Amino acid sequence: MVNQMAQDALLRNFAVIGEASHKIETHYRGFPADHPKLPLTFAYQMRNTVGHGYFKADLEIVRRTIHRDLPRL
């Protein structure tokens, strides 16, 4: 990552995306079935890792997710 502030901002944004994905699954139960290609569960799991994993977050996985997965969404 470029610097600590950028890294923290990226991890925070993943936490927000993951929390929002969980809210979608919880409050709009038909949405995941209608959009099976959206990785809502993965987003929430990643949120838990970056939000509660503290020093355990694998920044290489974060980097790959940014470059490989986010553009498809």
C-alpha angles and dihedrals in degrees: 000000000000098000141339095263092052090046092051091048092051093049091048091051091051089052091052093047091049094049090049091050090053091050089052091052091047101043102030103041095174094053098078091050091049091049106035094161093064108097095222096150092047090050091054092047090051089050090055091050096048093037099046105014092074104178093010097074108119104226091195090061089048090051093049091048091052094050101034109027109028096059090057091055 
